[in-house]
Structure formats: structure tokens, C-alpha cells
């Protein structure tokens, strides 16, 4: 794999195995398989004026129980990451970025782009290790690719004592019933929380993400941002998604059932050596064979999983499988049962 490759590259996978795109079972990307009900007539959407984000910010603030002044909008979480690290790169003479790894690889890629020295802390074996004084700390919670949720308060106390600026990525928090770090934004002035609206709300093609922080930090961040960065179409979609009051219940019920079934499938396979506990909508597994060989068994079934060999502190024997609808997981079971 390339150093910063992501899951979800369905087009190239389909081309590689000579399949139609719509026939691929993508278990590599962690996008919710349950979709919200969207009550928008996009043909009649008013687009002859510049976007106004007041309603969008209001519904997002309500969803995450923060004030509107605590939110800055971005054209997706990846843009939020880029803007944050670009801004924080100007705050330190010695630019050190401490990434609790394995972690979403976009943080490493962007940090290197802006000239940071990267220091990794192994979450699995060395969680209590102190970061460098004054460094930019990256912590994904629930983590990726393993989906573990951490009680972050002891770590926040440590980071504050080391004068760190902290980015906590909660892009997968909506999939679990765990507490957000947003409650600490007033007591920790150097805390920034990244949230993706597109993973849980099943719309990776709709680019909306946010940074949540204290009012002063958001005002400072917004000074470097353009006036219009999210289209009226994206805005209308997310507003409608957040107004679907039945979505949370439908999503959680379906995801819990599928995750239980996926866990059962993986546990029953002799090829799977270890399953990592996960609070998110994906499961990391260690295999008895390498991931590329494992993937090759699935190609006749047009199944794509995430090879995790390019994550720090993991090797070529690790794969991540996304929680998806039962129909797709039954095909996965059939493929696994056919491996000798």
C-alpha cells in the first residue's frame, strides 16, 4: 500500500478485478449504511444568492450541545484538519506534532506538509507516555482503525500540564453512546474538536465538517477562512439530515445488529487471530495470513476490506472491516467459509 492510502477506493478496486462499480461490496470505508430521510427539493433550491450558514450552524450546535459561537464550518473534516494544522503551525517556533497512533493518516500527511516533526505515541502499549512540551497533540476518539473509545480527561490534564495544543477527532463518536470532549472547551483554551457530519449521516459526497472550540479560538480561526466554503446543496442536505428525528434510533438499532453479526462472523473464522474491541462502526482484526492474500480470497465475491499495513504500529496482518447491512455481511461470511 502507499503510505497515506485510505479505504473506499472502490473505483480502482472495481477496475482491478474487472467488475462494475455498483457490484462492489465496500467493507473498507466507514460510512453509515443507514441513511437519513432527506426532505429537500434540490431542483427548487435557491442558489442565485450566496449561502447563508446561520441555520446550518444552529442545527449543528443543537446536535452537539454547544453554542453557535463555538463552531467553525469547513468543507469536510479533511479541510478542517488542514486549516487547523496550518494555523497551529504558526504558533510554535519548534513545530512538533505528537500523534497518538495508530491514527487517521491524514493527520500525519498534513502535519508533514506544514513542516512538523512527527512524534508517535503507541496507544496500545504506551498511552501514559508524556508528549513533548508545547507540541501539537492529535488524538482520535473513538480511535481508528480499531474503534476504541478512551476516557480522555486524564490525558487532557497531562496535555495541559505540558502546554500542548490539542486536536481531538470525534468523527466516529456519533456511532457510540460515549461522552464528547466538547464539555472541556471552556476549561482548556487550547482544545479543538473535529467532527465529520458525513460519516454518520451517510453522505461522504457531501462535504461538511466542523471544528468546535472556545469562542476566542473560533474567532481567531475564522479570520483565516473564506466567507463561503460550503455549497447551498451541501448545507440543505445536512440541515435536513439533522432534522430527521427518527434517524438516530434507526441507525443505532441497525448498526448494533450488524456489528454483532460481523463480530460473530470474524470470531468463527480460523483465519482471524484477534479481534480488537470497538465502540465504532468498524472492527480491526489481526489475521493468520497477510492482508493482501486475505483480500485476494475476496475478489471473486467483489468484497473490498481495508488493508491496515500502512498504519503506524500495525503490520501487514491487520485488516479493518466496516459494519454494513446484513446482506453484504452474509456474502462476507460465505467468502470466509470458503477459505481453506
Steps between C-alpha positions, in 0.01 A plus 500: 500500500603862454591685818183709530247283313145502638215252486213544259692509171222301339558620144856368480404176672217443251737572211761262643261205523305586185171568674225756472524766768148440630578130561781566748435428868705770668591393854805727501337840561323588822196679361169426668286259298183654644401828337293784644178610337571808290203728450645747249400581144844575358349610167329793671787585737584870490855527365499843337639662816801429721454236773390597849618257767295622797252210497769242428713616792194512725391141433857370538542691827177348627608152393827523693369706793729797450445866416511626143801715592694180577480370141695565183376335180725327249463331163540159664708375793811463279493875428450568871812295575700688238386843619560419867853370449585787267388747768671317787823479300532876543471478881827321576861574412580129535224314322441159659186296443432210737261247347353229720522215252377312315284789383324641196789544256386838371639658818847367430488601134386857571737546793794405279373739232517790746848411622423333831735251658286193567520315830283191544368362827382139481145501640504125548818471705606844623190715555642671810816619327540877523495700176766761431442825683303746287425253221184475293320187620275293271261251659220320310213388726350252427828398346563375153556236374405314820198697625596518868352783705721654769414691816688809394492706821829363647670559166365856480651569843834365378492701178410819685793447737728471194364823343373311195245609244264209447289374210248229593334338199149376581394408148366161614359602838143510370511123453538434873342614825815663638560848632649779289800713590296809409426543871866593554531780242453779755739356759771414245557798273729310261254221421357453149248229418453379142167351400399355165135528402529265205598165654210454738253668265606275209600769253873496426428694180353783708793693641416645844716484811545722805755604758364558850700714743465797732367825360836679483670210322217477246512873431873482441463198272218660299716803414704275268196338339310601183147638531337226291639150508198266510249485215129559550442138392732360769349730760141406415583129509656513849225722640239253380699201629528654847125562506421131449398422858468128436848460354701446819278215615489333158874536452600369839265200490621393156868560575487308829338200333744500207800548727399204715466286188833619359674426830352150499618442143855613574524301826394181323770526234827310559675762285426772760750493787382798704206742506550842654215633717324784318242762590483628141348366177801292399711217637877458487626143479839332502529213253690176473590597141605831350232750398577499127455122482186528712359761260574278201261235637222758492545624145272233344230625739577864409566585866744775596644526854753745644862385504642668812868440431568873445381598849774571752553214750302255285629253245390317187299253708237756601174582321201718582147401407217753501159426647256479210157360419426135570478407132862604441621332819344172393712513185802563722412193706469291185843621385660427837343156518654422160859564614687176558 
